[in-house]
Amino acid sequence: MSELVLSKRFNTPDSHLLSTYEADGGYQAARKALDMTPEEVVEEVKKANLRGRGGAGFPAGIKWSFMPKDDGKPHFLCVNADEGEPGTFKDRSLMRFDPHQLLEGIIIGCHAIRAEYSYIYVRGEMWDEKEILWNAIRELRAKNYLGKGIFGTKNNLHIAVCTGAGAYVCGEETAMINSIEGKRGEPRLKPPFPAQVGAFGMPTTVNNVETISNIPHILKNGGEWFASLGVEKDGGTRMYGVSGPVKNPGLFERPQGYNLKKLIFEDAGGMLDGRELKAVIPGGSSCPVLKADEIDIPHNYDSLRDAGSMAGSAGVIVLPEDACAVKAMANLAQFYAHESCGQCTPCREGTHWLNLLIQRIEAGQGKMEDIDQLLQTCKNMMGSTICPLSDAAAMPMEAFVRKFRDEFEEHVRLGRCPRDGRL
Amino acid sequence: MALEFSAESEKRINEALDEYYNTQAALIPVLYIAQDEFGPVTPEVMDLVAKRLELPRMFVEAVASFYTMYLKKPFGRHHIQVCRTLSCHMAGAQNIVAHIKKKLELEAGGVTPDGKFSLEEVECLAMCGSAPAMIINKTNYENLTIEKVDEILDNLD
């Protein structure tokens, strides 16, 4: 078994308590970081090759370096815990079992970007996790690890939990900033980027829970150590989530670049009930699907991009051979149609029409030209909206149609679903 | 009669106002506080929230209408939300929903006549690794089976 970094304490009793965390060396990395200059902290994270774990994979150290210096404005670190990408369930466990790992990462991150405010934006449905984080924050406030002059330095830091209220689009960073401000979660045009004009009009960095949870380990063991855990340009481990009909679904922390086929057939135990593998969605529902013969590859950003998909949030969804590909995509099309915020026409109309067309095909009432209409609609939706939700709906549709076109055509020819809508 | 927040809700509202950067930023938690006390976020509830936070009424409505977790229609004492998205679907979420509908004589979006249960099919709840999953009020239930659902529902009062 490879080295566990993020999930090392998941099975420790009372892993959520400050006393447990400190007994295991917790908050030593924060003390160390606060004795360094912000620039030195950023350099260490750059050396680590830590890429954002929310899905886009942007290098975290470089993102931090975009924050202005000496501008005299308050800065904000917003932590994205709006986990809602279908297939993704890693941040929930990181908050539930190790909230202090995240909070220590925030303390270090705030020093690096000179922020005195941090908001953890947790999706609305995660009631337990919000309470666990609040309790952990109260523990820190009681010890003056938060507040004024933390750890005997001149740094001040206020951390609070913000709550979502049921909107997938708030996982997009500027929509999240609007929601943190108490507004409708509609994405903003970029530029200006959050590092210039973010939360409350102030310079802001948005990082994913998993990204920030890695920070204490980087400060403690060094950027080079972290980089060496992963592959080139992609350091550390990843919280891979495997769902679908496998024998042992769940979370697996493995090095970046772990073999996708091995993850499914060894770590997750292979297919359930002797079913055959049809396809894999490698990083949450927005990532283009891979067929069974395309998965013997390393799971990391660059490798999956080369395979025509994305590493995304590393939420791996496994589809069995007996499942209907059209039904699977129709399920996701309904999701995106529900979650479009409606600001941009290509997304509002496109997600709606993709859903109508694919539901019609799945119901056996589609026409052959509907299949090309799906592709044409996808083309018009990509790259033409404020935020990537439109692309996130179109990319998987395009891949499903292209790779399983025979199944789409079979629905039209037969006038019914050949698999009776089975998933 | 005009609505008023209870002393307990007032305490929670003041705590929220202390935590966030400005009054507007407290709107999202305060709408939950209102929903906890009054039930559905009706026009009267929006009036009250706008007045309490000194925010424009239209602003409160714009926010309340954007987010699906502010319920606009009456809901039961136990609001059941079953995930319908891909991983849960593959694990049998449709059978779970069908069973709940039959057992409680309830349609998705409906409330039982005694006001005890309401049912909603919702999108991904981030419990894909332990599918199928549901939330009742603020409690998660994972790895559901028909038997497990019966046991959960039979033990709610």
Interface residues (C-beta under 8 A of the other chain):
Chain A: E83 G84 E85 P86 G87 T88 F89 D91 R92 Y117 R123 G124 E125 M126 W127 D128 A160 C162 T163 G164 A165 G166 A167 Y168 S179 I180 E181 G182 K183 R184 G185 E186 A199 F200 G241 V242 S243 G244 P245 P249 G250 L251 S285 G315 I317 L319 P320 A323 A328 N331 L332 Q334 F335 H338 E339 C341 L423
Chain B: E19 Y20 Y21 N22 Q24 A25 A26 L27 I28 P29 L31 Y32 A62 V63 F66 Y67 T68 M69 Y70 Q81 R84 T85 L86 S87 H89 M90 A91 E123 C124 L125 A126 M127 C128 G129 S130 A131 I135 K138 T139 N140
